[in-house]
Amino acid sequence: MKLRNVMRRDVVTVDTATTVGDAFGRMSKHGIRHVPVLHDTKLVGMLSERDVLHVRASADNGEWWHVPVGIAATRPARTAHPDDSLTEIAARFAQEKIGALVVVETGAIVGIVTPSDVLEAEVQQAMAPRRSGHVAADAMTASPLTVTPETSASDAIRLMLRHRIRHLPIVDGGGNLLGIVTDSDARDAAAQPTVFAHGREASQPTVATIAATKPVSTRFDTPLDELARRFADEHLDAVLVTDSLGAMTGILSYVDILRVLAR
């Protein structure tokens, strides 16, 4: 299967002169995490939720909203051709750890694709008739970073940015899972003026107050093919992996699944 069969053609773009605040508004409106950045119609970069959070975490309240996208965007944008194979694209996502590719043909943007788009297509195309033999434990990230419910929202977001992670489990002193904060939760929280309040730490919300996503878990021995179908059907970003006693041992994202299945 070719990339042109799974790419999304309704691409939202922004100009380098667009403010981060305006771009953030468009991303929220369309429910997207990445927007290609243009300068005089030429593709020059990609603005991601992580880029927005970097600006939000480093700028004073109110100032981040006016930062030009040209300063905040990641350069250059990673691109692909619509005739690239799905297998090749899956391998790129797994190896390069990127969140989106801009699909370009004869110099023009014709689409955009994310790892979840590729995973869903892989499931529909090939998962049903075969089994990989892998289980959740083979693909998970073991002993993931965690925070406690008392951790400030700003510290949790900075931790996610520093380690380039999109999911951060929240546990109590005994290691029991209480929740999870995702990059989408962090994006929504970034608009709250108290999250990165300077000199007013007492007024800052805790990570528990911004964690709107309900954690999903699975056993360590769940077949990876079964999980791949579940990720596609339920539009999951990540699941927490537990041992036979129900204790969390790792976290598994759709990129982790692609990494193993693309071998």
For each residue, the residues with C-beta under 8 A, 3 or more apart:
1: 5 6 85 86 121 125
2: 5 82 83 84 85 86
3: 6 7 80 81 82 83 84 85 86 89 103 111 113
4: 7 82 83 103 110 111
5: 1 2 86 121
6: 1 3 86 113 117 118 120 121
7: 3 4 82 103 110 111 112 113 117
8: 11 111 112 113 117
9: 110 111
10:
11: 8 36 102 109 111 112
12: 26 27 30 32 35
13: 35 36 37 38 109
14: 18 22 23 26 35 36 37 38 47 69
15: 18 37 38 39 69
16: 37 38 39 44 45 68 69 70 73
17: 68 69 70
18: 14 15 22 23 68 69
19: 22 23 65 66 67 68 69
20: 23 24 47 52 55 64 65 66 67 68 69 72
21: 24 25 64 65 66
22: 14 18 19 25 26
23: 14 18 19 20 26 27 35 47 52 69
24: 20 21 27 28 52 65 187 190 191
25: 21 22 28 29
26: 12 14 22 23 29 30 35
27: 12 23 24 30 31 32 33 35 47 49 52 187
28: 24 25 31 187 188
29: 25 26
30: 12 26 27
31: 27 28
32: 12 27 35
33: 27 48 49 99 100 114 183 184 187
34: 46 47 48 49 99 100 112 114
35: 12 13 14 23 26 27 32 46 47
36: 11 13 14 43 45 46 77 102 109 112
37: 13 14 15 16 43 44 45 46 47 69 70 73 77
38: 13 14 15 16 41 42 43 44
39: 15 16 42 44 70
40:
41: 38
42: 38 39
43: 36 37 38 76 77 79 102 104 109
44: 16 37 38 39 70 73 75 76 77
45: 16 36 37 70 73 74 75 76 77
46: 34 35 36 37 73 74 77 78 100 102
47: 14 20 23 27 34 35 37 51 52 69 72 73 74
48: 33 34 51 52 74 99 100
49: 27 33 34 52 53 183 184 186 187
50: 53 54 99 161 164 183
51: 47 48 54 55 72 73 74
52: 20 23 24 27 47 48 49 55 56 72 187 190
53: 49 50 56 57 157 160 161 183 186 187 190
54: 50 51 57 58 72 161
55: 20 51 52 58 59 64 67 72
56: 52 53 59 64 190 196
57: 53 54 154 157 158 161 196
58: 54 55 64
59: 55 56 63 64 67
60: 63 64 198
61: 64 193 196 197 198
62: 65 66 193
63: 59 60 66 67
64: 20 21 55 56 58 59 60 61 67
65: 19 20 21 24 62
66: 19 20 21 62 63
67: 19 20 55 59 63 64 71 72
68: 16 17 18 19 20 71 72
69: 14 15 16 17 18 19 20 23 37 47 72 73
70: 16 17 37 39 44 45 73
71: 67 68
72: 20 47 51 52 54 55 67 68 69
73: 16 37 44 45 46 47 51 69 70
74: 45 46 47 48 51 77
75: 44 45
76: 43 44 45
77: 36 37 43 44 45 46 74 102
78: 46 92 96 98 100 101 102
79: 43 101 102 103 104
80: 3 84 89 92 101 102 103 104 113
81: 3 84 103 104 105
82: 2 3 4 7 103 105 110 111
83: 2 3 4
84: 2 3 80 81 88 89
85: 1 2 3 88 89
86: 1 2 3 5 6 89 90 118 121 122 125
87: 90 91 262
88: 84 85 91 92
89: 3 80 84 85 86 92 93 101 113 118
90: 86 87 93 94 115 118 119 122 258 261 262
91: 87 88 94 95 258 262
92: 78 80 88 89 95 96 98 101
93: 89 90 96 97 98 101 115 118 255 258
94: 90 91 97 255 258 259 262
95: 91 92 259
96: 78 92 93
97: 93 94 164 255
98: 78 92 93 101
99: 33 34 48 50 114 115
100: 33 34 46 48 78 112 113 114
101: 78 79 80 89 92 93 98 112 113 114
102: 11 36 43 46 77 78 79 80 109 111 112
103: 3 4 7 79 80 81 82 109 110 111 112 113
104: 43 79 80 81 107 108 109 110
105: 81 82 108 110
106:
107: 104
108: 104 105
109: 11 13 36 43 102 103 104 112
110: 4 7 9 82 103 104 105
111: 3 4 7 8 9 11 82 102 103
112: 7 8 11 34 36 100 101 102 103 109
113: 3 6 7 8 80 89 100 101 103 117 118
114: 33 34 99 100 101 117 118
115: 90 93 99 118 119 254 255 258
116: 119 120 231 232 235 237 254
117: 6 7 8 113 114 120 121
118: 6 86 89 90 93 113 114 115 121 122 258
119: 90 115 116 122 123 228 231 232 254 257 258
120: 6 116 117 123 124 231 232
121: 1 5 6 86 117 118 124 125
122: 86 90 118 119 125 126 127 228 258 261
123: 119 120 126 127 128 228 229 231 232
124: 120 121 127 232
125: 1 86 121 122
126: 122 123 129 130
127: 122 123 124 130 225 228 229
128: 123
129: 126
130: 126 127 225
131: 223 225
132: 223 224 225 260 261
133:
134: 138 139 223 224 225 260 261
135: 138 220 221 222 223 224
136: 139 140 218 219 220 221 222 224 227 239 241 250 252
137: 140 220 221 241 249 250
138: 134 135 224 260
139: 134 136 224 252 256 257 259 260
140: 136 137 220 241 249 250 251 252 256
141: 144 250 251 252 253 256
142: 249 250
143: 249 250
144: 141 165 167 168 169 250 251
145: 159 163 165 168 169
146: 168 169 170 171
147: 151 155 156 159 168 169 170 171 181 207
148: 151 170 171 172 173
149: 170 172 178 179 206 207 208
150: 206 208
151: 147 148 155 156 170 206 207
152: 155 156 201 204 205 206 207
153: 156 157 189 195 204 205 206 207 209 210
154: 57 157 158 195 196 204
155: 147 151 152 158 159 207
156: 147 151 152 153 159 160 168 181 186 207 210
157: 53 57 153 154 160 161 186 189 190 195
158: 57 154 155 161 162
159: 145 147 155 156 162 163 165 168
160: 53 156 157 163 164 165 166 168 181 183 186
161: 50 53 54 57 157 158 164
162: 158 159
163: 145 159 160
164: 50 97 160 161
165: 144 145 159 160 168
166: 160 182 183 237 238 253
167: 144 180 181 182 183 237 238 251 253
168: 144 145 146 147 156 159 160 165 180 181 182 207
169: 144 145 146 147 177 179 180 215 240 248 251
170: 146 147 148 149 151 177 178 179 180 181 207 208 211
171: 146 147 148 174 175 176 177 178 248
172: 148 149 175 176 178
173: 148
174: 171
175: 171 172 247 248
176: 171 172
177: 169 170 171 180 215 217 240 248
178: 149 170 171 172 208
179: 149 169 170 208 211 213 214 215
180: 167 168 169 170 177 211 213 214 215 238 240
181: 147 156 160 167 168 170 185 186 207 210 211 213
182: 166 167 168 185 186 211 213 237 238
183: 33 49 50 53 160 166 167 186 187
184: 33 49 187 188 213
185: 181 182 188 189 210 211 212 213
186: 49 53 156 157 160 181 182 183 189 190 210
187: 24 27 28 33 49 52 53 183 184 190
188: 28 184 185 191 210 212
189: 153 157 185 186 192 195 205 210
190: 24 52 53 56 157 186 187 195 196
191: 24 188
192: 189 195 205 210
193: 61 62 197
194: 197 200 203 204 205
195: 153 154 157 189 190 192 204 205 210
196: 56 57 61 154 190 204
197: 61 193 194 200 201 203 204
198: 60 61
199:
200: 194 197 203 204
201: 152 197 204
202:
203: 194 197 200
204: 152 153 154 194 195 196 197 200 201
205: 152 153 189 192 194 195 209 210
206: 149 150 151 152 153 209 210
207: 147 149 151 152 153 155 156 168 170 181 210 211
208: 149 150 170 178 179 211
209: 153 205 206
210: 153 156 181 185 186 188 189 192 195 205 206 207
211: 170 179 180 181 182 185 207 208
212: 185 188
213: 179 180 181 182 184 185
214: 179 180
215: 169 177 179 180 240
216: 234 236 238 239 240
217: 177 239 240 241 242 248
218: 136 222 227 239 240 241 242 252
219: 136 222 241 242 243 244
220: 135 136 137 140 241 242 243 244 249 250
221: 135 136 137
222: 135 136 218 219 226 227
223: 131 132 134 135 226 227
224: 132 134 135 136 138 139 227 228 257 260 261
225: 127 130 131 132 134 228 229
226: 222 223 229 230
227: 136 218 222 223 224 230 231 239 252 257
228: 119 122 123 127 224 225 231 232 257 261
229: 123 127 225 226 232 233
230: 226 227 233 234 236
231: 116 119 120 123 227 228 234 235 236 239 254 257
232: 116 119 120 123 124 228 229 235
233: 229 230
234: 216 230 231
235: 116 231 232
236: 216 230 231 239 254
237: 116 166 167 182 253 254
238: 166 167 180 182 216 251 252 253 254
239: 136 216 217 218 227 231 236 251 252
240: 169 177 180 215 216 217 218 248 250 251 252
241: 136 137 140 217 218 219 220 248 249 250 251 252
242: 217 218 219 220 245 246 247 248 249
243: 219 220 246 247 249
244: 219 220
245: 242
246: 242 243
247: 175 242 243
248: 169 171 175 177 217 240 241 242 251
249: 137 140 142 143 220 241 242 243
250: 136 137 140 141 142 143 144 220 240 241
251: 140 141 144 167 169 238 239 240 241 248
252: 136 139 140 141 218 227 238 239 240 241 256 257
253: 141 166 167 237 238 256 257
254: 115 116 119 231 236 237 238 257 258
255: 93 94 97 115 258 259
256: 139 140 141 252 253 259 260
257: 119 139 224 227 228 231 252 253 254 260 261
258: 90 91 93 94 115 118 119 122 254 255 261 262
259: 94 95 139 255 256 262 263
260: 132 134 138 139 224 256 257 263
261: 90 122 132 134 224 228 257 258
262: 87 90 91 94 258 259
263: 259 260
